[in-house]
Amino acid sequence: MKKTKIKHFLGIIALCTVLLTSACSNGSNNTAASGNTVVVETASTSEQTGETAVTTTELSMDELVKFDDADYNTEWSEDSSTKIVYNGTSASVSGAGAAVGESGSVSITEAGTYVLSGTLNDGQLTVDAPDGTVHLVLNGVEMHDNDSAPLYIVEAGKVIVTLQEGTENKLSDGKNYVYADATTDEPNAALYSKADLTINGTGNLTVEGNFNNGINSRDDLKLVSGTIVVKAIDDGVLGKDRVAALEGAKLTVEAGGDGVKSTNADEEGKGIIAIGGGTFNITSGNDALQAETAMLVNGGTFSLITGGGSVNGETHVEERGGFGRGQQAAPDTASTETSTDSTATAVESTSAKGLKAGTDIQVGGGTFEIDSADDAVHSNGNLTIAGGELTLTTGDDGIHADTAVTIAGGKINITKSYEGIEGSIINLAGGETKITASDDGVNVGGGNDGSSVDGRAGQNTITDGTHLMTISGGTHYVNATGDGLDSNGSIVMSGGTVIVSGPTNAGNGSLDYDGTFEMTGGYLIAAGSSGMVQSTSDTSTQQSVLMTFPSTMEAGTMVRLEDSEGNEIATVAPTKTFQSIMISSPDLKQGSTYTIYSGGSSTGTETNGLYKGGEYTGGTKIVSFEITSVATWVNESGITTAQSGMGMGGGMGGGGRPMRGQEGGQPPADGALTE
């Protein structure tokens, strides 16, 4: 592809990291791991010159959330604090700023430090101190309220909840709330705060939201440290403006709705989830982690199960409009909280994704085990993975962005998916990915959580210069039942290593593109069926060889391509049955002679069917030929023209349609046979 045709694509790709970058303290293959910042390189192209330049974006966690000294403060003393001691149906207060009410309920009206202990059978602690910071120390306290929130922060400058070391603490509510009048629907959580709320300390807290939600802050919610277990009928943990967590936080959530979410879509710079570390075990009926706008994950350990797991995913979910939907539902949107946070009638989404954001997601580190009925990682905007280790098992897409997906680092293993990676633009720039997909492995589609451009089932040809797959680095293995690499626009590869295994059916192809596939560098091996086979375009600067066999070869059959001196170009044993194999390598040169062998064995080091080094023995010579063009097509007789059905790309899945004169998809018609 000419530079003038790709400049628009690359400009869009650069958007992936404008909003978010992250620290890469955990995981492997991170782009950078210095301090609290990751540097992500992105490509952009001058509109005037058409030349591609590399720019860097440096944003830290500190730009998304501010932690001050009070957030870390766990200290208190007997002399400077007020004691609140519960005794079933009564309470006692020693010190200033708090008063005892009916049935042991207590109200705090002044800034200060309050130490809570004992058991409250049916009552409420309220905080209404508008101008100051209230420090609540949970020092072995259990509080229950039958018809409201046991801990209700009405107003405060800020509230710090410290979980005292070595203590067990619990908050729980009843199944039905009683409000003062019909216009009120708050509180709606066992721990409900209308002020900024921070939880720290090293003790334990259990929260049971039997009415609706577990923990809900109408402002910021910061989890600095402590072991927190939340069980909720609906959402587990909410922070309207943002939810932020640091390394010391240990959070376990069992929620009928979303696990953790931030809901503010109306104010700039809010609706954010920012995680610097910690441990998260979340089982949710809907999304595990959901940000209305942006999500940043620096590190941490995540075990996420959504919607009952991948076994509960629907067949061809995207063609049906999303998890749990009927035919052609509306585009996926973030779920909204049913509360006074919005004057509009809120409708809970049936989305059941692992990580989900309304604008951008960036992962810079962390270890993830995600088993989701819906997409494992999903952004309604851009998505960047720069580090971490992700194991994804899903009933729908492994990784999806409506706009652009960038893989810049990390280790990603998509063990089960409908489509592995999907976006309007996909940039594979680094990292290690392993994809298993029941449909397409890597798919440049139309966004809006679907493979099609207009939201209808099926595929679309995109010729307006807005869809592109670029591969510039990393190692990527694709095991696909549908197309391996599928672009409804074009593909550009300049570096990295890609191995495609599959499909085995003639209605799909290892490579499937509608525009061009310009190959300028890197290593590409694609083995699969031959009915829809495509090679790279003749605008490429790196040579490719596409071999078709007279019959289907068994999985594990070794294929070796070597030069006239016997040097290895590639040795591969595809992991699925195949009838065609395409090899592109910087070592291939025009005017040189090469030989293809099949069978035999190798003592080389094997990864995903690709062998490197070692000794190859026992193979049978299939054909020798001279490379005379950028894309050389051969069979057992030598350089050849297309067999019936070859070159019919375009993403039709089980069908096929006539070609539109695409470059390089056809083998040369005048190729001379060689012995």
N, C-alpha and C positions, 0 to 999 in steps of 0.2 A: 504494500500500500504506500502511496506517495505521502510525503510529510504534510502536504496541504490538506489531505483527507483525515489525518489523525489529530490535528491540532485541537479540534473541538473536543474530542474524546479525552485527551490528556488534561485539558483544562478542567474538566469535570472531575476526573480522578483526583486532582489536587485538593478538591473540597473535602476529601475523606478525613483529613487530619487538621483542618482549620480550627474546629471547635475543641477537639479533645486530643491530648496525648497523655501518657501515663508513665508512672515509675515502673521499672521492670525488676522489682526486687525478688520475685519468685519466677518459677518456670525456667525454660531454657530457650536458646536461640533468640534471645531478646535483641531488639535493635540497639538499645543502649541501656546501661544499668548504672548510671551515675547519679547519686543523690536521689532526689525525688522527681526526676524528669526523664522522659524518654525523648529522643530526637528521632523523628520519622522523616525520611526523605521522600518527597513526592515530586512527580514530574509535572511540568507545565510547559506550554509552548507559546512562543511569541506570535501574535496575530500578524505582525509586520514581516518577520523573517521566516516563520515556519520552523525555527530551530527549537529543539527541546532543551530546557534547562531544568536543573534540579534545585528545589528550594527546600528549606527545613522549617519546621514548626516546633517550637518549644513551649509547651504549656505544662504546668504542674498541678498536682492535687490542690495546692494552696490557692490556685485561681478559681477553683470551683467551690471550696468550702474553707471557712476560717475557724481554726481551733484556738481559743485563748486560754490563759492560765486557769481560769475558773473551770474550764471543761476537764482539766486534769486533776483538779483539787479533790482529794479524798480525805483530807485532814479535818479533824474536829476534836474538841476538848470538852470535858465535863463542865468547866467553868463558863465557857462562852456559848454553850448551846442550850436549847430548850428541849426537855425530855417529854415525849408523849408515850405513855404506857397504856396499852389496851388490856382490858380484862373481860372478854366476852361481850357483855352489853353495856360496859362502862369504860371510861377512860380517865386518866389523870394527866395533868399538864404541870410541869415544873419549869418555870421560866416565863419570859415575856413573848408576846406576838401570837399566841394561840389561845383559843377558848373552846371549852367542851360544850357540846349541844346535846340534843336528844339521842338516846340509845347509843351513846358512846361516840357519836360523830364529833369531829373536831374541825374548826376553821382556823386557818393561818392567814393573818392580815398584815404581817410585817416581814420585811426582809430579815434574813438571819439563817442560822443553822438549827435544824430540828432533827432529833434522833428518835426513831420510831421502833417500838418493840411490843410484843404481846400479840393477842388475838382479838379481832373485832368480828363479831358474828354477823351483824347486819347493820352497816353504817357507812359513812363516807368521810374522807378527809378532803376538804376543799382548800385551795390556795388562791387567795385574792389579794395580792400585794403588787400593785401596778408599777411601782417605781424602783424595785430592787431585785436582787438575786436571792432566791430562796434555795437553800441547800437542805435536801431531805436525805438523811442517812437511814437506810433500812437495815436495822440491827436485829434481825430475827423477828419479823413481823408478818402476820397473816391477816389480810383484810378482805371481807366479803360484803357485798351489798346486793340484796335481793332484787332491787328495782332501779338501780342506777350504777354509775361507775364508783367503785370504792376509792379511787384516787382521781380527783377532778381538779385540774388546774384551770381556774377561771381566768385569771390574769396575773401576769408577773413580768418583770423585765427579762428574767431568765430563771429556769429551774434546773438544778443539778441533783440527780438522784444517784447516791452512792450506795453500792451493795457492799456492806461491811464484810471484811475478810472472815471466812469461816462460817458465815450465816446462811440460812435458808429463809427465803422470803416468798410470799405468795399474794397475788391479787386475783380476785375472781368476782364475777357478777352473776345475776340470775338470767333467766331466759326472756323475761319481759321487763321493760323499763316503764316507769311512770313519769311523764313530763308535766310541767306546770300548766301548759296549755297546748292546744293542737298545733300551733305554729312552730313549736320547738321540737327539734330532733337531735339535740345534743345534750349531754355526751352520748357517744355511741360505741364506746370501748371501755374495757376494764381499767385501762390507764389512758385518760383523755386529757390532752393539754392544748390550750389555746395560746400558749407561749412557747418559745424555744425550749427544747427539752434535751438534756444530756444525761446519759447513763454511764457511770464509771464504777470503779471498784473491782474487787476480786471475789465477791460473794456470788450467791445464786439468787435468781429471781424467776419464779414461775407465774405466768399470766394466763388466765383462762377467760376468754371472751365468749361467754355462753349466749349473749344476746346478739352481738354482731361482730365487732372487731376486737383485736387484742390490745395493741398499743397504737394510739393515734395522736399525732401532733399536728396542729393546724399551722405550725411554722416549721422550723428546723428540728430534725431529730438526729442526734449524734450518739453513736455507740462507740465509746472509747475503750471500755473493757468490761469484764464481767461475764458470767454465764447466764444466758437468758433463754428460757423455754416458753414458747407462746403457742397456745392452742386456741383457735378461733373458728366460730361458725362461718364467718365471712373472711375478711382480710386479716392477715396476721399483724404486720407492722407497717404503719404509714407515717410519712412525714410530708406534709403538703408541699412545702417549698423545697426541701431536700432531705434525703436520708444519707448519712455519711457514717462510715465505720472504719476503725483502725485495727491494728494487729491484735490488740488484746481482747477484742470482742469475740464471744462464742455464742452464736445464735442458732437455736433450733425452732423451726416453725412447722406447725401442722394446721393448715388453713383450708376451709372450704372454698374460698375465693383466691385472691392473690396472696402470695407469701409476703413480699416486701415491695412497697411501691411509693412513688412520689407523684403528686397529682396536679401540681400547679402549671397549667398551660397558658395562663393569662399574663404573667409577668416575666420579663426578660431575665435570663440567668437563674430561673427557678424551675421546679419540676425535675430535679436532678437526683440521681443516685451516684455517689462517689465513694468508692471502697479502696482503702489503702492496704487492707489485710484483714485477717480474722478467719473464723471458721463458721461456715453456714451450711446447715442441714435443713433443707426446706422440702416439704411435701405439700403440694397445693392443688386444688381443683382447677384453678386457672393459672396465670403466669407466676413463676417463682420470683423473679426480680423484674419489676416494671417501672420505668421512668417515663413520665409524660413527655419530657424533652430529651435530655442527654444522660448517658450512662458511661461512667469511667471506672474501670477495675484495674488497680495496680497489682494486686496480689491477693493471697488468701487461699483457703481450701473450701471448695463448694461441692456439695452433694445435693442435686436438685431433681425432684421427681414431680412432673406436672400431669394433670389430667388422667391419672392412672398409669402413666408411662407410655412408651412407644407401642405396646401391645394394644392400646386403646385408640391408636390413630386410625383414621379412616383411609380407605383406598383412594388414591388420586385426590387427596384433600384439596389441592389448589384448584383443580378443575371444578370443585364444588363450593368454593368460596370461603374455606377456612374450617377449622376444627369445630365439629358439632353443628355445622350449617347445612341447610338444604341447598338446592340448586341456585347458583349465582347470587350469593349474599353480597352485601356491600363490602368495600375494601376494608381490610383489617384496621382497627383503630385501638388506641389504648383504652383500657377500661376506666371508668370514672367512678368516683366515690359517691354513694347515695347519702348525702348529708348536706349541711348548709354551706359546704365549700362551693356550691354552684346553685344559682337560682333556676337553672334549667332542669328538666326532668332527666335524671341520669339513668343510663341503661348499662348494666354490667356486660362486658364483652364475654363471649364464650372462648376467647383465646386461651390456650394452654401452652405457652412458650416458656423456655428456660430463662434466657435473658431477652428482654424486650425494651425498646426505646422508641419514642415518637420521632426523634430527629437523628441522633447519632449515638453509636456505641463505639467505644474503644477499649480493647483489652490489651494491657501491657504486661501482665503477669498473673500468676495464680494457677491453681490446679483445679480442674473442673471435671466432675462426673455428672452428666446431664442425661436423664431419661425422660423424654417429653412426648406427649401425644401430638403436639403441634411442633412448629419450628423449634430447634434447640437454641439458636441465637438469631434474633430478628431485629432489624431496624427499619422503621418507616422512612428513613433517610439514608445516611451513609454508615458503613460499618468497617472498622479497622481492627485487625488482630496483629499486634506487634510483638507479643511474647506470651508465655504461659504454656500450659499443657492442658488440652481439652479432649476429653473422650465424650463423644456425642452419640446418643442412640435416640432416634426420633421417628415418629409416625409421619412426619412431613419433611421439610427441608432441614438439612443440618445447619447451614448458615445462609441467611437470606437478608438482602437489603433491597429496598425499593429503588434506590439510586445506585450507589457504588459499594462494592466489596473490595477491600484491600487486605491481602495477607502479606504482612511484612516480616513476620517472625513467629516463633513458637512452634509447638508440636500439636497437630490436630489429627485426631483419629475419629472419623465418622463411621461408626461400626454398622449403622443401619439408618437408611433414609429413603425418602421418595426421590428427591433430588438433593445432591450433596451440597453444592454451593450454587446459589442463584442470585443474580442482580442484573440491573440494566447495564452496568459496567462492572467488570471483574478484573482486578489487577493482582496477579500472583507474583509478588516481588521477593519473597523469601520464605523461610520457615520450612517445616516438613508437614505435609498433609497426606493422609491416607483416607480414601473415600470409598464407601460401599453404598451404591444407590440402586433402587429398584427401577428407577427411570434414568434421567440424565445425571452424569457425574458432576460436571461443571456447566452451568447453563446461563448464557447471557439472554435474558428474556425481557419482559416488559415492565417489571416492577409490580407494585400493588399486590404482593403476595401471590403472584401467578405467573405462569410461563408465557401467557399471551399478552400482547400489547394492549388490547382493548378490553381486557377482563373476561373475555369469553374463552371457553375451552378450546384447545387447539393451539397451533403455532402461527406465528406471523413473520413475514419477511420485512426487515427493517432496512430501509435504504436512505434514510434521511441523515445519516452520519451521527447518530446518538448512541449507538450500542457497539461495545468493543470489549474483547478479551485480550489483555496483555499479559505475557509471561516473561519476566525478566530475571527471576532468581528463585532459589529454593528447590526443594525436591517434592514432587507431587505424584502420587500413585492413585489411579482411578480404576475402580472395579464397577462397571455399570451394566445394567440390563438394557437400558436405553442407550442414547448416544453418550460417548465418553466425554469429549469436549464439544459443546454445542453452542454456537453463537448465531443468533438471529441477525447479527451484523457481520463483523469481521474479527479476525484473530491476528495478533502480532506477537511473535516470540523472538526474544533477543538473548535469552539466557536461562539458566536453571535446567532441571532435569524433569521430564514428564514421562510417565509410563502409563499407558492406557490398556486395560484388559477388558475386552468386551466391546460391543455386545456379541451375542451368539446368534441372534436372529437377523435375517436378511433385511428387515424393515428399518434397521437403525445402523449407525456407523460409529466407528471409533472417533472419527472426526466428522463434524457436521457444521458447515458454515454457509451463509448465504452470500456474503460479499467476497472477501479474499482472505487467504491465510499467508501472511508474509513472514517467512522464516529467515532470520538474520543471525541467529546464534542459539546456543544451548543444545540439549540432547532430547530428542523426542522419539519414543517408540510406542506405536499404537497397533495392537493386535486385536482382530475381531472378525466379524462376518465380512463378506465381500459384496453383498447386494447393494449397499449404499456407500461404498468406499470412496473416500476422497483423499487426495494428497495435498501438498502445499502448493501455493500459487507460483506462477512462473515469474512474478516480480520479486521473488525471494533472492537473497544473495548466498544462502547456504543450501547445499544440495540435499535432496531426499531420494530415497529408494523405496518403492512400494512393490512388494512381492505378493502375488496371488497364487495360491496352490490349487491344483486340479480338484482336490477334495478337502473336506474338513480335517484338520489336524487335531489330535487329542491334546487335552490340557497337559501341560508339563513337557510337551515335545520341544526339544531345544532347537533354536534357530541361531546360526552364527553367520555374521557378515564379516569378511576379512579382506584386506587388500592383497595385491599381487605378491607381496613379500610374506604373506601369512600373518600379518599383524592384525590384532583384534580391532574391529570397529565397534561391534556390539555382539554380545552373547546373551540370549534371553530365552527363557522357558515360560511362555505365557501361562497364566494360572487358569485360563478357561479355554474351551475349544475355539479354534480360529481357522479362517481360510485366507486371511490377508494379514500382512504385517508391513508397517511403514517405519522406516528408520531414517532419522535425520541427525547428522553429526558434523561438527566442525572439521572432522578428519576426512570427510568425503570431498574429493576433488574432481572437477571435470577433466576428462581426458585420461583418467586412471581406470584400471581394470579391477573388478571386485568379484568375489565368489561367495555364494550363499550355500550353506550346508544345513541339513536338518538331522535331528537325532543326535546321538552321542552324549557325552557328559563333560562336565567341567569341574575342575578343582578350585575354581575361583570363589570369591566371597559373594554370596547371593543375598539380594534384598528385593523382595517383591517380584521375584522371577528374573531380575537382572543380575548377571554375573560379571564380576570385574577381576581381571588378573587370572592367575592359575593356568592350568594346561587343559586344552580342549582336545578330546580324542573320540574316535568312534563315529564321527558324523558321516553322512552321505552327501556327496556333492550334488546340488540341485542345478545350479546354473552359474556361468561366468559371463560377465558383460562389462562393457565400457560405458562410463557415465558421459553422456553427450548433451544433457540438458539439466536444468535446475531440478525438475521433478522427473525422475526416471521410473517408468513402470516396467516390471518384468514378470514373466512366469517361467515355467520350467524350460521353455524354448529360448528365452532371452528377452530382449526389449520387445514390448508388445503394445498393441492398442487395447482399448477398453473392452472388457467382456460385457455381456448383456447386464444392464442394471448398474454398472459402475459409474461413479461420479454423480449419481442422482442424489445430491444432498438437499439441505433445506429444512431439516427438522420436522419431517412429516410423521416421524414415529413409525407406525405400522403401515404407512401408505407409500408415499413417494410421488414425485411430480417431475415434469421435464425441467432440465437445467435452463438457466437463463444466461448462458455464455460465460459462466464464472471462470476466472483465471486459474489455471493450474489443476482444476478438478479433473480434466481429461488428460489421459496419457498422450504422448506425441503420436500423430498418425503416420509419420514417416520414419519412425525409429527402425534402425537396421538390426536384424537379428544377429547375435554373435554366439559362437559355441562356448 
